[in-house]
Amino acid sequence: MHYDVIIIGGGVGGLAAAIRSAELGKKVAIIEKNEIGGECINRACIPSKTLIDTAKIVNKILKSPWIATSAKINYNLMNKFKDDIIEGIKDNLYQVINKHKIDLLSGKGEVKNEGEVIVNGKVYTYENLVIATGSEPLSLADFPLNGKNVVDPWTAMNMTNLPENIIIVGGGVAGVELATLFRALNKNVTIIELMPRLLPVPGIDIEIANEVKKRLEEKGVRIYVNTKSRIIKSDDKVIFQAQTPSSNEEISGDLAVITIGRKPVTDGIDLKAIKVETDQRGYIKVDNRARTSNSKVYAVGDVAGAPLSATKAWRQGIVAGDNIGNRNSQMPKYIPTSIFADLEIGVVGSTLEELKKNGINGREVKVNMKEIPRAWTLNETEGFLKIVIGEDNRILGANMIGENATEVINTITLAMELSLKIDDLYKVQFSHPTVSEIITEVVQRAIVGEIY
Ligand SMILES: Cc1cc2nc3c(=O)[nH]c(=O)nc-3n(C[C@H](O)[C@H](O)[C@H](O)COP(=O)(O)OP(=O)(O)OC[C@H]3O[C@@H](n4cnc5c(N)ncnc54)[C@H](O)[C@@H]3O)c2cc1C
């Protein structure tokens, strides 16, 4: 059977590429060895956010004494709710796949020769190939996964009985989100992070990292930063040897969740045979149109390297589909990051510190959430928005922590992607009272002075 486009991997990246190229008139097949939706829908973004959102609702009720009720999470019902959401989203995906007459081939896609993919022993030929096989947790020598009490995030989130003492290795995005969730479920949570700060991720301001640390510690999460650790025992208990800046101690828990270390999935795909180049860690090299070193082969999503986010995967899939369909399309300059800690975080572009290292000058303007009326009605006045403005008055970066930060950051991304100047934004009015007013306030302050 011959296809214009064969896509290996039915995660968000592969689906976006499939749908877009089918929309542009191509005959498309998508090969999936497991479940359509990949990591994001089945095991990562959607399940983790469903659980975290539940925890947040409970927290909100508990901190609102004027609501005359008590709230407690029923873990089993919450998990069922999560499973129903995943199924609902997948049902929609199947409908879109059918609508666009995309063939869904179940099985592992293998590539041995140029122009051919083998699925269940059957050979399919293609004009264009899209590799969208994602990434998977890496079992590291210091933290060997055992599927029992040293596990990856997904296994932890699906445990029917979560133990009392949970140690999270890695204080990055996944580590912070899981700590939020487990603490809300009343577990004793410890984070161990090698770097001197939480969220050591490009684009994330140190002030945000400090605020997150403060909030988590206030909620009772124990946090070790600047700490090199390794598991020395994982029988009944998991025991870590941890070297902090001032001491060498043993940290013990019932469960270790390892959030660091992933590797690209390219098993069964002979990249050398089809002349597709990778970087040193095995991630496929692509240009800003998702093209690999082979002009007929595209790669999208995690398998094509950082940032490992569904946000990027989806867009890269669209860009690949566009280019396969002869539409001129490139990756956007800015890909925002959202973090769903107990206070949301939205980040886009660079911090002032990062820009300075590259010889770019700028200035920061900051508005605190407590200066925004809507923050008060939502009973969540902590947090802030900080933007970095370049010498030409364009926004070069933004960091927000606070209620609805993951929504506000999208509006700022829009302004940045369209290269709007602060003066352009000054002409725009947002409705009152909304959290987005924090953008009008930051613009107001950047140009004249504060209103709130
Ligand atoms: C706990 C956690 C939370 C996260 N939360 C967020 C979030 O809130 N927002 C966000 O943007 N990102 C989030 N991410 C990251 C996000 O999940 C990934 O970046 C995204 O799923 C990558 O999509 P993908 O399509 O590249 O790969 P995947 O989703 O991994 O899909 C790849 C698919 O390819 C299939 N496959 C692999 N090899 C073959 C083969 N040879 N043949 C057939 N099929 C194959 C796999 O079965 C899989 O279904 C989170 C990650 C984690 C771990």
Ligand as a Chemical Component Dictionary entry (heavy atoms), coordinates in Angstrom:
data_LIG
# 
_chem_comp.id                   LIG 
_chem_comp.type                 NON-POLYMER 
_chem_comp.pdbx_formal_charge   0 
_chem_comp.three_letter_code    LIG 
# 
loop_
_chem_comp_atom.comp_id 
_chem_comp_atom.atom_id 
_chem_comp_atom.alt_atom_id 
_chem_comp_atom.type_symbol 
_chem_comp_atom.charge 
_chem_comp_atom.model_Cartn_x 
_chem_comp_atom.model_Cartn_y 
_chem_comp_atom.model_Cartn_z 
_chem_comp_atom.pdbx_ordinal 
LIG C1  C1  C 0 4.195 14.213 34.023 1  
LIG C2  C2  C 0 4.274 14.988 32.734 2  
LIG C3  C3  C 0 3.445 16.094 32.557 3  
LIG C4  C4  C 0 3.497 16.829 31.368 4  
LIG N1  N1  N 0 2.680 17.917 31.232 5  
LIG C5  C5  C 0 2.764 18.678 30.123 6  
LIG C6  C6  C 0 1.955 19.852 29.984 7  
LIG O1  O1  O 0 1.174 20.202 30.854 8  
LIG N2  N2  N 0 2.078 20.577 28.849 9  
LIG C7  C7  C 0 2.943 20.235 27.846 10 
LIG O2  O2  O 0 3.024 20.951 26.843 11 
LIG N3  N3  N 0 3.710 19.120 27.936 12 
LIG C8  C8  C 0 3.644 18.339 29.050 13 
LIG N4  N4  N 0 4.411 17.206 29.148 14 
LIG C9  C9  C 0 5.251 16.791 27.996 15 
LIG C10 C10 C 0 4.395 16.069 26.937 16 
LIG O3  O3  O 0 3.722 14.975 27.498 17 
LIG C11 C11 C 0 5.267 15.573 25.777 18 
LIG O4  O4  O 0 6.129 16.591 25.378 19 
LIG C12 C12 C 0 4.388 15.175 24.576 20 
LIG O5  O5  O 0 3.538 14.108 24.931 21 
LIG C13 C13 C 0 5.259 14.764 23.384 22 
LIG O6  O6  O 0 4.415 14.422 22.320 23 
LIG P1  P1  P 0 4.958 13.544 21.106 24 
LIG O7  O7  O 0 3.824 13.455 20.125 25 
LIG O8  O8  O 0 6.246 14.038 20.642 26 
LIG O9  O9  O 0 5.279 12.120 21.731 27 
LIG P2  P2  P 0 4.410 11.097 22.543 28 
LIG O10 O10 O 0 3.255 11.717 23.194 29 
LIG O11 O11 O 0 5.367 10.341 23.389 30 
LIG O12 O12 O 0 3.819 10.126 21.435 31 
LIG C14 C14 C 0 4.648 9.252  20.721 32 
LIG C15 C15 C 0 3.800 8.061  20.298 33 
LIG O13 O13 O 0 4.573 7.268  19.399 34 
LIG C16 C16 C 0 4.295 5.899  19.653 35 
LIG N5  N5  N 0 5.420 5.153  19.110 36 
LIG C17 C17 C 0 6.724 5.237  19.457 37 
LIG N6  N6  N 0 7.475 4.457  18.666 38 
LIG C18 C18 C 0 6.634 3.856  17.790 39 
LIG C19 C19 C 0 6.809 2.963  16.718 40 
LIG N7  N7  N 0 8.016 2.507  16.345 41 
LIG N8  N8  N 0 5.716 2.547  16.033 42 
LIG C20 C20 C 0 4.475 2.988  16.380 43 
LIG N9  N9  N 0 4.252 3.854  17.384 44 
LIG C21 C21 C 0 5.319 4.294  18.061 45 
LIG C22 C22 C 0 4.148 5.837  21.169 46 
LIG O14 O14 O 0 3.395 4.696  21.551 47 
LIG C23 C23 C 0 3.417 7.148  21.467 48 
LIG O15 O15 O 0 2.033 6.969  21.471 49 
LIG C24 C24 C 0 4.389 16.451 30.330 50 
LIG C25 C25 C 0 5.224 15.334 30.503 51 
LIG C26 C26 C 0 5.189 14.615 31.685 52 
LIG C27 C27 C 0 6.094 13.434 31.839 53 
# 
loop_
_chem_comp_bond.comp_id 
_chem_comp_bond.atom_id_1 
_chem_comp_bond.atom_id_2 
_chem_comp_bond.value_order 
_chem_comp_bond.pdbx_ordinal 
LIG C1  C2  SING 1  
LIG C2  C3  SING 2  
LIG C2  C26 DOUB 3  
LIG C3  C4  DOUB 4  
LIG C4  N1  SING 5  
LIG C4  C24 SING 6  
LIG N1  C5  DOUB 7  
LIG C5  C6  SING 8  
LIG C5  C8  SING 9  
LIG C6  O1  DOUB 10 
LIG C6  N2  SING 11 
LIG N2  C7  SING 12 
LIG C7  O2  DOUB 13 
LIG C7  N3  SING 14 
LIG N3  C8  DOUB 15 
LIG C8  N4  SING 16 
LIG N4  C9  SING 17 
LIG N4  C24 SING 18 
LIG C9  C10 SING 19 
LIG C10 O3  SING 20 
LIG C10 C11 SING 21 
LIG C11 O4  SING 22 
LIG C11 C12 SING 23 
LIG C12 O5  SING 24 
LIG C12 C13 SING 25 
LIG C13 O6  SING 26 
LIG O6  P1  SING 27 
LIG P1  O7  DOUB 28 
LIG P1  O8  SING 29 
LIG P1  O9  SING 30 
LIG O9  P2  SING 31 
LIG P2  O10 DOUB 32 
LIG P2  O11 SING 33 
LIG P2  O12 SING 34 
LIG O12 C14 SING 35 
LIG C14 C15 SING 36 
LIG C15 O13 SING 37 
LIG C15 C23 SING 38 
LIG O13 C16 SING 39 
LIG C16 N5  SING 40 
LIG C16 C22 SING 41 
LIG N5  C17 SING 42 
LIG N5  C21 SING 43 
LIG C17 N6  DOUB 44 
LIG N6  C18 SING 45 
LIG C18 C19 SING 46 
LIG C18 C21 DOUB 47 
LIG C19 N7  SING 48 
LIG C19 N8  DOUB 49 
LIG N8  C20 SING 50 
LIG C20 N9  DOUB 51 
LIG N9  C21 SING 52 
LIG C22 O14 SING 53 
LIG C22 C23 SING 54 
LIG C23 O15 SING 55 
LIG C24 C25 DOUB 56 
LIG C25 C26 SING 57 
LIG C26 C27 SING 58 
# 
